[in-house]
Amino acid sequence: MRTSEEIIIIGAGAAGLIAARELSAHHSVTVLEARDTIGGRIQTVYRDGVKSAETGAEFVHGELPITLGLLKEAGLSYYHIYGKMFQVRDGKWDARYEMIEDWDGLLEKMSSIPTDMTMQAFLDELYPGERYASLHESVKSFVQGYDLADMTKVSVKALYSEWTNESENNFRIDQGYTAMVRYLEDVSLRQQARIITNAVVRNIDWSAGSVTVTTEAGTTYTGNRVIIAVPLGILQQGTIHFSPALPDQMAAAHNIGWGTVIKTVLAFKAPFWEKQAPQVGFVLGKAPIPTWWTQLPDKANVLTGWLGGPPAIPHLHKTDEALLEMALQSLAILCNENIDTLKGLLTDSHISNWASDPHVTGSYSYSTPATAAAQVVLNTPVQQTIYFAGEALYNGASPGTVEAALSTGKAVAERILQGIKN
Ligand SMILES: Cc1cc2nc3c(=O)[nH]c(=O)nc-3n(C[C@H](O)[C@H](O)[C@H](O)COP(=O)(O)OP(=O)(O)OC[C@H]3O[C@@H](n4cnc5c(N)ncnc54)[C@H](O)[C@@H]3O)c2cc1C
């Protein structure tokens, strides 16, 4: 049964769109999205209707129930990825790759700390001195590259939970991640939701049960409740003004870590990396962009480069041309090739620098020792009127993922539906 409740959702990423899908079956829903397209940090590029690159989210990291459930519902297919992992040392490709030496010993120590601390403090305390320098270095590379986190801020307990819940099974979606959010958009539209793009929200005036949302262009939208499903970086910047102000929630946003990444997807005429080794999945080594992966089992001649965490920061202001040059230079180093040869083989490129997108400002969140408490604040509705959702508010086993975003959007929608019913 439809009621007269008017719900406004800010942000048409995975979190905002799943909330729209759930709520628009029962209530009047308006989604306001700042960019000219939906999907947020999910952006598949299509060439002639065929998936050409995932410039944002790419993998489904494990058998994740909401994501896989949605894919099934939408009739979308996905496939298991595989490939060997190589480390390049002095120009040699080595498949006997160990990300972190004495991994089990490290995990055991991480599990036994009585109170949470940052990873840097943990290493300094439990692995002091020069003899652990190489362990410090490899942990730092992993934390920066995978979690996009700052060693001096990231929580040991959160890393332990994430690292021990990691799935061996990763998948890609045949039709691209965007097909999944398009499905949520389609269902919401069929249920009469309004989805408005190019609507940058700047002000939210509210009292219990009433909100007036104003965009940069001066258009106002009124409703009974608002869900704020924007990236954490937007909350941290404070570019959406609340009246009355929400100081506790804004302070809480600063207690969650916000990472950064530069992702480069390059297509070539020929798979030159196969000269180094067969079945290449991932390659890591010392280069300006240190991490690369292929599309296996898909045979596309595509390599994706990943520069994450604090090492990406000095490069965020660079032009796409400069970043492409840096990417090719990195591949020349890692694959023992001449950069001009690689330039001759290059057929297409997508450089995505999400930190420079003013409506995203970063990549995905990570936990600091203060994050669990901050998430409690942000996950508590303000007078049954203001709700927050989005990847950064998730406290389960798959942080920083699309699953995390979907989980929070769904939870907020359920909370609102339950609250209205009672
Ligand atoms: C490069 C990269 C690779 C990734 N790889 C993976 C992966 O392989 N697997 C995985 O599971 N996850 C991955 N992630 C993370 C995943 O993309 C995110 O966790 C998820 O998409 C976040 O969804 P969200 O709805 O919380 O936020 P978003 O998708 O960021 O959506 C928020 C929306 O709010 C809008 N907005 C911002 N400000 C305003 C405003 N003032 N008014 C109106 N709208 C506004 C934004 O434009 C955006 O569309 C990756 C992320 C990045 C950046």
PDBQT file of the ligand as one rigid body, heavy atoms in Angstrom, charges set to zero:
ROOT
HETATM    1  C1  LIG A 501      38.671   2.632  -8.270  1.00  0.00    +0.000 C 
HETATM    2  C2  LIG A 501      37.744   1.882  -7.391  1.00  0.00    +0.000 A 
HETATM    3  C3  LIG A 501      37.715   0.500  -7.465  1.00  0.00    +0.000 A 
HETATM    4  C4  LIG A 501      36.848  -0.224  -6.659  1.00  0.00    +0.000 A 
HETATM    5  N1  LIG A 501      36.826  -1.582  -6.787  1.00  0.00    +0.000 NA
HETATM    6  C5  LIG A 501      35.888  -2.284  -6.139  1.00  0.00    +0.000 A 
HETATM    7  C6  LIG A 501      35.718  -3.668  -6.413  1.00  0.00    +0.000 A 
HETATM    8  O1  LIG A 501      36.436  -4.250  -7.229  1.00  0.00    +0.000 OA
HETATM    9  N2  LIG A 501      34.727  -4.333  -5.742  1.00  0.00    +0.000 N 
HETATM   10  C7  LIG A 501      33.904  -3.715  -4.847  1.00  0.00    +0.000 A 
HETATM   11  O2  LIG A 501      33.018  -4.364  -4.295  1.00  0.00    +0.000 OA
HETATM   12  N3  LIG A 501      34.052  -2.381  -4.574  1.00  0.00    +0.000 NA
HETATM   13  C8  LIG A 501      34.996  -1.671  -5.201  1.00  0.00    +0.000 A 
HETATM   14  N4  LIG A 501      35.111  -0.328  -4.981  1.00  0.00    +0.000 N 
HETATM   15  C9  LIG A 501      34.261   0.302  -3.956  1.00  0.00    +0.000 C 
HETATM   16  C10 LIG A 501      32.825   0.507  -4.442  1.00  0.00    +0.000 C 
HETATM   17  O3  LIG A 501      32.861   1.100  -5.717  1.00  0.00    +0.000 OA
HETATM   18  C11 LIG A 501      32.087   1.423  -3.463  1.00  0.00    +0.000 C 
HETATM   19  O4  LIG A 501      32.194   0.895  -2.151  1.00  0.00    +0.000 OA
HETATM   20  C12 LIG A 501      30.592   1.571  -3.768  1.00  0.00    +0.000 C 
HETATM   21  O5  LIG A 501      30.356   1.695  -5.150  1.00  0.00    +0.000 OA
HETATM   22  C13 LIG A 501      30.101   2.802  -3.013  1.00  0.00    +0.000 C 
HETATM   23  O6  LIG A 501      28.712   2.986  -3.200  1.00  0.00    +0.000 OA
HETATM   24  P1  LIG A 501      27.962   4.143  -2.412  1.00  0.00    +0.000 P 
HETATM   25  O7  LIG A 501      26.555   4.110  -2.866  1.00  0.00    +0.000 OA
HETATM   26  O8  LIG A 501      28.246   4.052  -0.967  1.00  0.00    +0.000 OA
HETATM   27  O9  LIG A 501      28.671   5.502  -2.882  1.00  0.00    +0.000 OA
HETATM   28  P2  LIG A 501      28.860   6.120  -4.332  1.00  0.00    +0.000 P 
HETATM   29  O10 LIG A 501      28.872   5.056  -5.358  1.00  0.00    +0.000 OA
HETATM   30  O11 LIG A 501      30.020   7.017  -4.267  1.00  0.00    +0.000 OA
HETATM   31  O12 LIG A 501      27.535   6.981  -4.555  1.00  0.00    +0.000 OA
HETATM   32  C14 LIG A 501      27.335   8.220  -3.920  1.00  0.00    +0.000 C 
HETATM   33  C15 LIG A 501      26.730   9.183  -4.917  1.00  0.00    +0.000 C 
HETATM   34  O13 LIG A 501      26.495  10.436  -4.251  1.00  0.00    +0.000 OA
HETATM   35  C16 LIG A 501      26.640  11.459  -5.206  1.00  0.00    +0.000 C 
HETATM   36  N5  LIG A 501      26.804  12.752  -4.530  1.00  0.00    +0.000 N 
HETATM   37  C17 LIG A 501      27.903  13.246  -3.917  1.00  0.00    +0.000 A 
HETATM   38  N6  LIG A 501      27.668  14.487  -3.432  1.00  0.00    +0.000 NA
HETATM   39  C18 LIG A 501      26.383  14.778  -3.748  1.00  0.00    +0.000 A 
HETATM   40  C19 LIG A 501      25.562  15.928  -3.536  1.00  0.00    +0.000 A 
HETATM   41  N7  LIG A 501      25.995  17.008  -2.873  1.00  0.00    +0.000 N 
HETATM   42  N8  LIG A 501      24.292  15.922  -4.041  1.00  0.00    +0.000 NA
HETATM   43  C20 LIG A 501      23.811  14.837  -4.735  1.00  0.00    +0.000 A 
HETATM   44  N9  LIG A 501      24.566  13.728  -4.945  1.00  0.00    +0.000 NA
HETATM   45  C21 LIG A 501      25.831  13.688  -4.459  1.00  0.00    +0.000 A 
HETATM   46  C22 LIG A 501      27.871  11.018  -5.988  1.00  0.00    +0.000 C 
HETATM   47  O14 LIG A 501      27.949  11.660  -7.228  1.00  0.00    +0.000 OA
HETATM   48  C23 LIG A 501      27.651   9.501  -6.093  1.00  0.00    +0.000 C 
HETATM   49  O15 LIG A 501      27.009   9.155  -7.307  1.00  0.00    +0.000 OA
HETATM   50  C24 LIG A 501      35.969   0.438  -5.749  1.00  0.00    +0.000 A 
HETATM   51  C25 LIG A 501      36.005   1.827  -5.670  1.00  0.00    +0.000 A 
HETATM   52  C26 LIG A 501      36.877   2.541  -6.475  1.00  0.00    +0.000 A 
HETATM   53  C27 LIG A 501      36.867   4.042  -6.390  1.00  0.00    +0.000 C 
ENDROOT
TORSDOF 0
